[in-house]
Amino acid sequence: MTIYVGNLSYQATKDDVLDVFKEYGAVKRVQLPTDRETGKVRGFAFVDMEEDAQEDAAIEALNEAEWMGRVLRVNKAKPRQERPAFRDR
């Protein structure tokens, strides 16, 4: 399972997110997507943890928690949906 972390501060780093989630167990991966044009973080992250129970505990504790001046949205990530390819008319 992958955890979606939304409404992140734009100043949050990968290490910041790792530090918060490692309180709930072993973190396998933290990904902070960046804007293609500016290279700045986009305000959300994905976190993978070793065990489902750890992920559930992190979601329960951190959803709607205030962190770095923002109220986090933390839940199970939805599978990525394929978008149709752009076609120039």
C-alpha positions in Angstrom: 0.0 0.0 0.0 1.1 3.5 -0.6 0.1 6.5 1.5 -0.9 9.8 -0.1 0.1 12.9 1.9 -1.7 16.0 0.6 -1.7 19.7 1.5 2.1 19.6 2.4 4.0 22.8 2.9 6.0 23.7 -0.1 9.0 24.0 2.2 8.8 20.3 3.2 11.7 18.2 2.1 12.0 14.4 1.7 13.9 14.2 5.0 11.1 16.2 6.8 8.5 13.8 5.6 10.7 10.8 6.4 11.2 12.1 10.0 7.5 12.4 10.6 6.6 8.9 9.2 9.4 7.0 10.8 7.8 7.6 14.1 5.2 5.0 13.0 7.6 2.4 11.6 10.1 1.6 8.9 9.8 3.8 5.8 10.7 2.1 2.5 10.2 5.2 0.3 9.3 8.8 0.3 8.5 10.6 -3.0 7.8 14.3 -3.4 6.7 15.0 -7.0 8.1 18.2 -8.5 6.8 20.5 -11.2 8.4 19.7 -14.6 8.9 23.4 -15.4 9.9 24.9 -12.1 11.4 21.9 -10.3 9.5 23.0 -7.1 7.6 20.4 -5.0 3.9 20.2 -5.8 2.5 20.1 -2.2 2.0 16.4 -1.9 4.0 13.2 -1.3 3.8 9.4 -1.4 5.1 7.3 1.4 5.6 3.5 1.5 6.2 1.7 4.8 7.3 -1.8 5.6 4.0 -3.1 7.1 0.3 -2.3 6.5 -0.3 -1.9 10.3 2.4 0.8 10.4 0.8 2.6 7.4 -2.6 2.4 9.1 -1.2 3.9 12.3 0.4 6.7 10.4 -2.8 7.5 8.5 -4.8 7.5 11.7 -2.4 9.7 13.6 -1.5 12.2 10.8 -4.7 12.7 8.8 -6.0 16.3 9.6 -2.9 16.9 11.8 -1.3 20.4 11.6 2.3 20.2 10.4 4.5 23.1 9.2 1.5 25.4 9.3 -0.8 23.2 7.1 -3.5 20.7 7.9 -2.4 17.4 6.3 -4.6 15.1 4.3 -3.3 11.6 4.7 -4.9 8.5 3.2 -4.4 5.4 1.1 -3.2 6.4 -2.4 -5.6 5.6 -5.2 -4.2 3.7 -8.2 -2.9 6.0 -10.9 -5.4 6.4 -13.8 -4.1 6.4 -17.3 -4.9 9.6 -19.1 -5.6 9.7 -22.8 -2.7 10.9 -24.9 -2.9 14.5 -26.1 -3.7 14.8 -29.7 -3.2 18.0 -31.6 -6.1 18.8 -33.9 
